[in-house]
Amino acid sequence: MKKTTIILLTALLMSSFTTFAQFQPVGHLTIFSDDGAKFFLVLNGERYNDVAETNLRIEDLPNPYYDCKIIFEDKNIPVISKNALMLADVDDIMQDVTYRIKRDKKGRYNLKFYSSVPAQQNVIRPTNCAVYQYGHPREVFIDRNGQQMQQTVVIQETATGDSFGMNVNMGGIGMSVNMPATGTVTTTTTTTTTTTGGGYGYTEYRDRDRDENRGCRRPMPAANFEQARKAIADTSFDDTKLSTAKQIVSSNCMDANQISIIAKLFSFEDSKLDFAKHAYDFCTDKNNYYKVVSIFTYSDSKEELNQYIGQRR
């Protein structure tokens, strides 16, 4: 297997992932403090930054509304809570929205809408701004000094005789490629994510979005989930669809909304229930699993799933 062939295949796969990223519209959120008061951002119950910031950005948000809390480093400043913070315009087009924290005439801090533009890829980000990706709390993507984490593609390749197989994992989605080869080759490349600068750099091993000691911490990114959903939907038989869905959720983790979407792909209630039970252990927001329960048609299925969840807690 020639090295140039591996490079070409990797480039082709990365191009495919870019195409998939366009399937689901996403919005972006920037919040800054007018007077420099440092804060922590809590979005849908998850705190994103461990270091208080004056300028913070969350990218790739898939939903039009989020519940938001601003908790100030200065504990004398009251927490700001905002329900249904909007990321879409009146036509439901996802936006790149900016909010600012400012004082009113009485000196109280408020979170106010500042500006919005239609969300775009390759947008120019604000300077001196810590950037996170939705679903990845406490994992800075770009720190306030502009330092960006580095990622490598996971490639596992084996070849024996005149056949060659390569498994590629990017962002939690695996793809297999087979082609002619000679000799025997075994190569493994792991993914390492590194963030530096800003006083909170770290290096973390990431071959999937799970922590073996604490369970699932973040759901599949929107683009990767869409690819997985399509792969499952394109499978004709429920048995094969079920085994495929179980393998994907076990390897990548999903949130309650994503699990609900996959469960709806099954033709039979039994398959849907089997998947919902299996997926519970790999759900990043188990407190929202009522969303999965609600998709079932029959009360017996809902009761059986609720009993299962009760036993797992």
C-alpha positions in Angstrom: 0.0 0.0 0.0 1.6 3.2 -1.1 1.7 6.2 1.2 0.3 8.5 -1.5 -2.8 6.3 -1.8 -3.5 6.7 2.0 -3.1 10.4 1.7 -5.6 10.6 -1.2 -8.1 8.4 0.6 -7.9 10.5 3.8 -8.4 13.7 1.7 -11.4 12.2 0.0 -12.9 11.2 3.4 -12.3 14.6 4.9 -14.0 16.1 1.9 -17.0 13.9 2.4 -17.3 15.0 6.0 -17.4 18.6 4.9 -20.3 17.8 2.6 -22.2 16.0 5.4 -21.7 19.1 7.6 -23.9 21.1 5.3 -27.0 18.9 5.9 -28.1 20.3 9.3 -28.1 24.1 9.7 -26.4 25.3 12.9 -26.2 28.6 14.6 -23.4 30.3 16.6 -23.6 32.3 19.8 -21.2 35.0 21.1 -21.6 36.7 24.5 -19.4 39.6 25.7 -19.4 41.8 28.8 -19.6 45.5 28.2 -17.6 46.5 31.3 -15.3 43.4 31.4 -17.1 41.5 34.2 -16.0 37.9 33.9 -18.5 35.2 33.7 -19.3 31.5 33.3 -21.8 30.4 30.6 -24.3 27.6 31.3 -26.3 26.4 28.3 -29.1 24.0 28.7 -27.7 23.0 32.1 -24.1 22.5 31.0 -21.3 24.9 32.1 -18.9 25.5 29.2 -16.0 27.4 30.6 -14.0 26.5 33.7 -12.1 29.8 33.5 -14.2 33.0 33.8 -14.2 35.0 30.5 -15.3 38.4 29.3 -15.9 37.2 25.7 -17.2 33.7 25.0 -18.4 32.0 21.8 -20.3 28.6 21.3 -20.4 27.3 17.7 -22.4 24.6 15.9 -25.6 24.9 17.9 -28.3 22.8 16.2 -31.5 24.1 17.9 -33.2 27.5 17.5 -33.6 28.1 21.3 -31.6 27.5 24.4 -31.9 28.1 28.1 -29.0 30.3 29.3 -27.4 31.3 32.6 -24.6 33.8 33.2 -22.8 33.2 36.5 -20.4 35.9 37.3 -16.9 35.4 38.8 -17.8 38.1 41.3 -20.4 36.3 43.5 -21.9 39.6 44.5 -23.4 40.0 41.0 -26.7 38.2 40.7 -27.0 35.3 38.2 -28.6 36.2 34.9 -31.1 33.6 33.6 -32.6 33.8 30.1 -35.1 31.2 28.9 -35.5 30.5 25.1 -32.5 32.5 24.0 -33.1 32.7 20.3 -30.6 31.6 17.6 -33.0 31.6 14.6 -34.8 34.5 12.9 -38.5 34.7 12.2 -38.0 32.6 9.1 -36.3 29.9 11.2 -32.9 30.5 9.5 -30.1 29.8 11.9 -28.1 32.9 12.8 -24.7 33.9 14.2 -26.0 35.8 17.1 -24.2 38.2 19.5 -25.5 39.1 23.0 -23.9 41.6 25.4 -24.0 41.8 29.1 -24.6 45.4 30.2 -25.8 47.4 33.1 -29.2 49.1 33.1 -29.9 52.6 34.6 -30.2 51.1 38.0 -26.8 49.4 37.7 -28.2 45.8 37.3 -26.6 43.5 34.8 -28.8 42.2 31.9 -28.2 40.1 28.9 -29.3 42.0 25.8 -29.5 41.1 22.1 -26.7 42.9 20.2 -26.6 41.7 16.5 -27.1 38.7 14.2 -26.2 37.6 10.7 -27.1 34.4 8.9 -24.8 31.6 10.1 -22.0 30.8 7.7 -19.1 28.4 7.4 -15.6 29.7 7.8 -16.9 32.8 9.6 -14.3 35.3 11.0 -14.4 34.9 14.8 -14.2 37.7 17.3 -10.7 38.4 18.6 -9.7 37.8 22.3 -12.6 35.3 22.5 -12.6 31.7 23.9 -14.4 29.4 21.4 -16.2 26.2 22.3 -18.3 23.7 20.2 -21.8 22.8 21.3 -21.8 19.4 23.1 -18.2 19.8 24.2 -18.4 21.6 27.5 -15.1 22.5 29.3 -13.2 21.7 26.1 -11.9 24.9 24.6 -11.7 24.8 20.8 -9.8 28.1 20.5 -8.6 29.9 23.6 -8.7 33.7 24.2 -5.2 34.0 22.8 -6.2 32.4 19.5 -4.5 29.0 20.1 -6.3 26.2 18.3 -6.4 22.6 19.3 -4.9 20.1 16.9 -6.5 16.8 15.8 -5.2 13.9 13.9 -7.2 11.4 11.9 -7.5 7.9 13.3 -6.4 5.3 10.7 -6.2 1.6 11.3 -5.0 -0.5 8.3 -4.4 -4.1 7.8 -3.3 -5.9 4.7 -2.6 -9.5 3.9 -1.9 -11.0 0.5 -3.6 -9.1 -2.2 -6.3 -7.3 -0.3 -6.1 -4.2 1.8 -8.6 -2.8 4.4 -8.5 0.6 6.1 -10.8 1.8 8.9 -11.0 5.6 9.3 -12.5 7.3 12.3 -13.1 11.0 12.3 -15.2 12.6 15.0 -16.5 9.3 16.2 -17.7 8.0 12.8 -16.0 5.0 11.3 -15.6 4.2 7.6 -14.1 1.2 5.9 -12.2 1.1 2.6 -10.9 -2.1 0.9 -8.5 -2.1 -2.0 -5.7 -4.2 -3.5 -2.4 -4.4 -1.7 0.7 -6.6 -1.5 2.6 -7.7 1.6 1.4 -7.3 5.2 0.9 -3.9 6.8 -0.4 -3.0 10.2 -0.6 0.7 11.2 -2.5 2.4 14.0 -2.8 6.2 14.4 -4.6 7.6 17.4 -6.3 10.9 17.8 -4.9 13.4 20.3 -6.5 16.8 20.9 -4.2 19.5 22.3 -5.2 22.9 23.6 -2.7 25.4 24.7 -2.6 29.0 26.1 -5.0 31.0 28.2 -3.9 29.3 31.4 -6.0 26.2 30.9 -4.3 24.0 28.4 -4.5 20.3 28.4 -3.9 17.2 26.3 -6.7 14.6 26.2 -6.8 11.1 24.5 -9.9 11.0 22.3 -10.7 7.9 20.2 -14.4 8.4 20.8 -16.7 10.8 22.8 -16.7 8.7 25.9 -14.9 8.6 29.2 -14.6 5.0 30.4 -14.8 6.0 34.1 -17.7 8.6 33.8 -19.7 7.4 30.8 -20.8 9.6 27.9 -19.9 13.2 28.1 -20.8 14.7 24.7 -23.1 13.7 21.9 -22.1 13.2 18.3 -21.5 16.4 16.4 -24.4 17.4 14.1 -22.7 16.5 10.8 -21.5 13.1 12.0 -24.9 12.3 13.4 -26.6 13.1 10.1 -24.2 10.7 8.4 -25.1 8.0 11.0 -28.8 8.7 10.7 -28.7 8.3 6.9 -26.7 5.1 7.2 -29.3 3.6 9.5 -32.3 4.9 7.5 -30.9 3.4 4.3 -30.9 -0.1 5.9 -33.9 -2.2 4.7 -34.5 -4.7 7.5 -35.2 -3.8 11.1 -32.8 -6.4 12.5 -29.9 -5.0 10.5 -31.0 -1.5 11.2 -31.1 -2.3 15.0 -27.6 -3.8 15.1 -26.2 -0.9 13.1 -27.8 1.7 15.4 -26.6 -0.1 18.5 -23.1 -0.2 17.2 -23.1 3.5 16.4 -24.6 4.7 19.7 -22.3 2.4 21.7 -19.2 3.9 19.9 -20.1 7.5 19.8 -22.8 8.5 22.3 -25.9 10.6 21.6 -28.2 13.0 23.4 -31.9 12.3 24.0 -33.0 14.2 20.9 -30.6 12.2 18.7 -31.7 8.9 20.2 -35.4 9.9 19.6 -34.6 10.6 15.9 -32.9 7.2 15.5 -35.6 5.3 17.3 -38.3 6.7 15.0 -36.5 5.1 12.0 -37.6 1.6 13.1 -40.7 0.0 11.6 -41.6 -2.1 14.6 -42.3 -1.1 18.2 -40.2 -4.0 19.6 -37.1 -2.8 17.7 -37.7 0.8 18.8 -37.9 -0.3 22.4 -34.8 -2.6 22.1 -32.8 0.3 20.8 -34.1 2.8 23.4 -33.1 0.5 26.2 -29.7 -0.1 24.7 -29.1 3.6 24.0 -29.9 4.7 27.6 -26.4 3.9 28.9 -24.8 6.0 26.1 -27.1 9.1 26.5 -25.3 12.3 27.5 -28.4 13.9 29.1 -30.3 11.0 30.8 -32.4 13.6 32.6 -34.1 14.3 29.3 -34.9 10.7 28.5 -38.6 11.4 28.8 -38.2 12.7 25.2 -37.4 9.2 24.1 -40.3 7.7 26.1 -42.7 10.1 24.5 -42.1 8.8 21.0 -43.7 5.4 21.7 -47.2 4.7 20.5 -48.3 2.2 23.1 -48.5 2.8 26.8 -47.1 -0.7 27.5 -43.9 0.3 25.7 -43.6 3.5 27.6 -44.1 1.7 30.9 -41.6 -0.9 30.1 -39.0 1.7 29.1 -39.7 3.7 32.3 -39.2 0.6 34.4 -35.9 -0.2 32.6 -34.7 3.4 33.2 -35.6 3.1 36.9 -33.6 -0.1 37.2 -30.5 1.5 35.6 -30.4 4.5 37.9 
